[in-house]
Amino acid sequence: MNDSALTPTKSAPTLLQRLGPGLITGAADDDPSGIATYSQAGAQFGYGLLWTVFLTTPFMIAIQLVSGRIGRVTGKGLAANVMQIAPRWAVLALVAMLVAANIFNIAADIAAMAEALSLVIGGLNHEHALIFAAGSTLLQVFLPYRRYSPVLKFLTLALFAYVATAFTVQTPWSTALLAAVWPKANVGADYLLMVVAVLGTTISPYLFFWQASQEVEEMNQGKHDKPLRELKRGGGTEIDRIRTDTLAGMLLSNGIAFFIILTTASVLHAHGVTNINSATQAAEALRPLAGDFTFALFATGIIGTGLLAIPVLAGSAAYGVAEIFGWRATLEAKPDEAIGFYTIIAAATIMGFALGFTGIDSIHMLVWSAVLNGIVAVPIMAMMMLIVSSKAIMGRFKARAWLVVLGWLGTALMALAVLALLGSSAIG
């Protein structure tokens, strides 16, 4: 008898098993703050900004592929890698701004989730906000990564509420799709500013830090695999997995953005509602125009996406800070084994929750978050491209020419968006 017949063969992983960091990262991009931006885009300009989803998709895929590749190949998070090519003080300054931006974003997301739950079941916003903030923190601190990761993966299903929402309203599909592929020229200041807002919402630095660190978390599960650059041969299947995972996550993310813009354009813009300042305001505006079911789907989606986004925002801040100071940074550790790391997660979430009592409205918090994210994104993207192109750091897994070109083009586009955002802020 052939000995190989007695040897159990390892079945190939299913598509769902191949999805993880990239899927969760992409889904977390459609947080309540992002929903607010996409809702405003649809309400204010109808189908006129659907094309931005197609513009951002290839650049978002490229930069997140770079992020995941860096984490898996080096076995270290993004901040730890950036410190190899930049002064520690510069990385510390960038991460400090990332943390500040994430706290403002957490505050806006918690507020939106609390308001959405109040709209659906009643109750007080602050009590709901406390439940969301405390629940998110406790899950991250006390649930090991191997158990917490499936929870985050499950929460990505909340995004499909927006696909369902789009099919509960009357949409002139031919008009919408034509506008998406052949947009009318519009060079007004408000229009250009909204293009910048969509771009900044879609490509965010917290996603870079999160996906790189999640690849390290995945690497350390089970067999404690080595970083790919330490392997003398093989590793291609891991790169393929990252590519599949990232493609799925980013296509899902931008597909949901498409459906949110589509829904708000079909209902709100079509009925003259052109000013939306929050995700919950969009949900409230949909109720009298599209019915209770559409409203409930939209509001429930806000809660689900927030539950996914808050840990990603707090976690990405903690990974960045911990890597700079050399602290242990893993969601697999027990609380007493990574005190600094978990302290940052808890502090970021608590400060975000506390901002809800200051009287600062969510719009201002989102503006500050956008400005800080923009300042951080461009230099981080540039350094990511230098890292992924470096044979000294990446070894035989340095990026191919197509990924390098696409990544640098995305960096240039983001730089233009930041200049436009800063210019509009100065004018305002």
N, C-alpha and C positions, 0 to 999 in steps of 0.2 A: 504493500500500500504506500502511496506517495505521502511522505511526511507532511507536505504542505496541506494535504486534505485534513489533517488533524489539527492544524493551526487555525485558530479563529481569526477571521478577517475583520478588520476594523471598517465598519460601514462609513461611507462618505457622509459628511455633515449635510443636513438638510439646509435649504435656503434660510429658514428661520434661525437655525443654529449659527449660520454664518453672519447673521446680522447682530450687531451689538453697539459698540461705541459710535459708529457712523450713524446708525439709525436713531439712537437716542440724541445725539448731537443735533442732527437735522430737525428732529421733532421739537427739541427745546428752543430752537430758533423762533418757532411760532408761539411765543409766550403771549400773555395778555397785552403787553406793550406793543409787540409786533402786530397783534390783531388790531389794536387801535390805529396803528399807522396804515395798515392795509385797508381798514374800514374807511378811514379818511380819504385815502386815495380813490376808492370806489365811489364814495359819496360826493366828493368834490369834482372829480373829473370823469365820472362814468367809466366807460370801457377804455378811456384814453390812456390809461397807465398799465393795462394788462401786459404790454410789451416788455415792461421792466422786469417781469418775472423771467422771461426768456433771456434778457440781457445778463442778469445776475447769475443764472444757473451755472454756466460753464466756469465762471470765475470762482463761485462758491465751491463747486466740486473740486477745482484745482487746489485751492488753498487748504481745504480740509483733507484732501489726499496727502498734501505735503505734511500737514499736522500729524495725521495718523502714521505716516511713514516714518517721521522723525522719532516719534515715541516708540514704535515697535523695533526699529533698527538700532537705536541707541540704548533702549531700555531706561531712558530718563525722560522726565517731563520737559515741557517747552522752556520754562524759566532756567532749568539746569543747563539746557543746551545753549540758550542764548548767552549765558554767562561765559561760555567758551570763546565768544567772539566780541563781546561788549563789556565795558567796565561794570563792576558790580553796582556802583552807585546809579548808573543809567538804568540798569535792569530793575533796581529797587524803585526808582522813580516811576517807571512804566507800570510796574506791578501795583504800586500805591494808587496810581490813577485808575487802574483796572478795578481794584478793590472798591474805590469810591464810586465808580460808575456802576458796578454790580450792586452796591448797597442801594443806590437810587433806583436801579431797575427792580430790585427785590421789593422795595417799598411800593413802587407803582403796581407791581404784579399782585402783591398781597392785598392792596387796596381794591384792585379790580376783582379779585377772587371773592373777597368779602362782600362787595357790592353785588356781585352776580348771585351769590348764595342767598343774600337778603331778598333779591328780586324773585328768586325761585321759591324759597320756603319761608321768607320773612325773617325777623330777628334783627339783632343789632350788628352793625358792621364791625365794631371793635372786637366783639366777642368772637365773631367768625374769623377775623384776622388773627387773633391769638391762637385759635385752634389750628389754622393752617401753618403759622410760623412754628408753633411748638411741635406739631406733628412732623413737619419736614425735618426739623433739627433732630428730634429723637430717633427717627428712622435712620438718618445718616450716621448718627453716633453709635447706635446700639445694634443696627442690623449689618452683618458682614457683607462685603461687596458681592460675594457669590450668591447671596440671597436678595440683596438690594437691586442688583442689576436686572433681574427678571421683572421686578416691580416697575422699574423705569421703562423697560421694554413694553410692558403691558399698558402703561399710561400713554404710549404713543397712539393707542387706538382712539383716544379722545379726539385726535385731529380729524378723524373721519366724520365727526359731527358736522364739520364745515362742508364736506362733500355732500352729505345728506341735506344740509340746509340749502345748498345751491339748487337741489332738485325739488325743493318744496315751493319754489317761487317761479313765476313766469319769466323766462329768460329768452330774449330773441337771439338764439345761438348763432345764427349766421352773421348778425350785426356784431356780436361780441367777438367772434373769432376773426372776422375781417379787421376789426379795430386792433386786435392783438398782433396780427401779422402785418398790417398796413396802417399804422397809426397816423392820424392827422397831425400836421406840423403845429406845434404850440410852443412858443418860446417865451411865454410870460414868466415873470419872476416866481409866482406861486407854483406854477407847474414845474419849473426847474427845481425849486426847493423841495417839492414832494418827490421828485425823482431821486434827489440826494437822500431824503429821509428813507425811502424804500431801500436804496442801496446800503445805507448805514445800518438799517434794521436787519437786512439779510446777511451781511458780512460783518460779524461782530467778534472782537478779540477773545471774549470769554469762551467762545466755541473752539478757538484754536487751542487754548490751554486745556480745556476739558477733554477733547478727543485725544490729544497726545498722552495725557495722563491715564485715560481709560485704556489705551493700548498697553501701557505699562501694567495696569491692574490686570488686564486679561492675560498678559504674558506670565504673570506671577501666580496664576490660578493652576491648581492641579500639579502639573509636572515641573513647575518652576523653569520654564523654557529660558534659554539664554537670549540676550539681544541678538538680532539677526546678524549684526556686523561681526559677532564672535564666531559665527558658523563658517566653516571652510567651504561648505557646499550646501546646496538646497536653500530653502527660505522663500522660493518663488510662490509656493502655495499661500504663505502668509500675506505676501504682497497682493496676490489675487483676491484673498479674502477681504483685505482692507479696501481694495478697489470696489468690490461688489457691495460691501457694507456702506461705504461712503456714497456711492452712486445712489443706492436705495434711499439713504437718509436725506440726501440733498434734493433728490427728485421729489420725495414725499414733502419735504419742507416747502419747496417752491410751488409744488402742485396745490398744497393747501392755501398758500398765499394767493394763488390764482383764483381759487374758489371763493375766498373771502372778498377779494376785489369784485369778482363777478356778482356775488350776492348783493353786496351793498350798492353796486352800480345799478343792478336790475330793480332794486326796491327803493333805496333811499334817494339816489340821484334822480331816478325816474319820477319820483314824487316831490322833487324840489328840496329834499333834505340834504344840504351840502356841507354842513359843518358838524363834524364828529370829533369830540375831544378825548374819548375813552372807549374801551371795548364794551363796557356796560352801557354807555350811552347809545352805542350802535345797536345793542340788543334791545334796549327800551324803544328805540325808534322803529325797529323791525316789527314789534308786537302789533301796533294798530294797522300797519300796512300789509304785513304778511301773515299775521295770525299767531296764536299762542304756541303752536307747535314749533314753528320756525324760531320764535323767540326762545323757547325752552332749549332747543338744540344749540343755538348760538351761545346762550348763557352757560349751559352745561359744558360746552367746549372751553369756555374761559377758565372754568374751575379746573378741568382736567389738564389743560396745557400749563396752567400755573403750578399745579402739583408736580409736574415734570420739570419746569423751568427753574423753580426756586432752588432745588438741590444742585442743579447744574451751575447756577450763578454763584451760590455760596461755595460749592466745591471747587470751581475753577479758581476762585480767589484764594482758597486755602492751599491748593496745590502750588500756586505761584509763590505765595509767601513762604511756605514750608521749604520749597526747593532752594530758595535764596539763602535761608538760614540753616540749611542742612538738617532740618527736622524730618522725622519719618512721616511720609505722606502717602497714606493708603487707607481706603475705606474698609479694608479687610482687618485692620488692627483693632484691638480692643481700646476703649477710651483711655485707659491708663498707659497704653503703649504708644500713643500718638497725641499727647496732650495739646501741644502747640497747634497741630493740624486741626483737631476737632474744636479747639478754642476759636480759631478763625471762622470756621463754619458757623458755630453758634453765635459769635459776635456779629458777623455780617447779617445773619437772619434777624437777630434781636434788634440791631440798629435799623434795619429796613422796616421792621414792625414798628419801632418807636417813632420813625419819621411820620407815620400815619397820624400821630398825635400833635404834630407841630403846626398844623394848619397850612403847610406847603402843599399846593395842589399837585396832582400827578403829572400834569402837563409840564410844569417847571422841572420836576424831577426827571422826566423823560428827556427834556432839552439838555439838561446838564449831563445826563447819562450819555446822550448822543455825542455831545461835544467831547467829553472825556474819552469815549470809545474811539472816536475818530482820531484823536491825538495819539492814542495808544496803538491803534490798528496799523497805521502806515509803517512806522519803524519796526514793529514786530513782524509784519508781513515781509518787509525787506530782509530782516535778519533770518527769518525762516527760509527765504529763498537762497540766501547765502549758505545756510547750513545744509539744506537738501542738495545743493550743487557741489558740496565739498566732499572730495574723495577721502580727505583726512578724517572727517567725522562720520561719513556715511559708508565708506568703503565701497564695495562693489554694488551697493544698493543706492548710490546717488541717483538723483532723478534723471529721467530721460529728457531730451531736448524739448519735446512737446509740452511736458509738464512745467519745465522751467519757463518757457515762453509764455504759457497761459498764466502761470503764477505771477510773473513780472507785469504782465498786462493788467491783471486784477489789482496788483499793488498800485500801478499808475492810475487806474480808474478810481481806486479808493482815495488816492491822494488828491485827485481833482474834486472828488465829492467833499472831502474834508475842507479844502480851500473854499469851495462854494458855501459850505455850511458855516464856516468861520466868518466868511464875508457877509453872509446874510445876518448872522448874529450881531456883527459889528454895526451893520446898517440899522438893524432893529433896535 
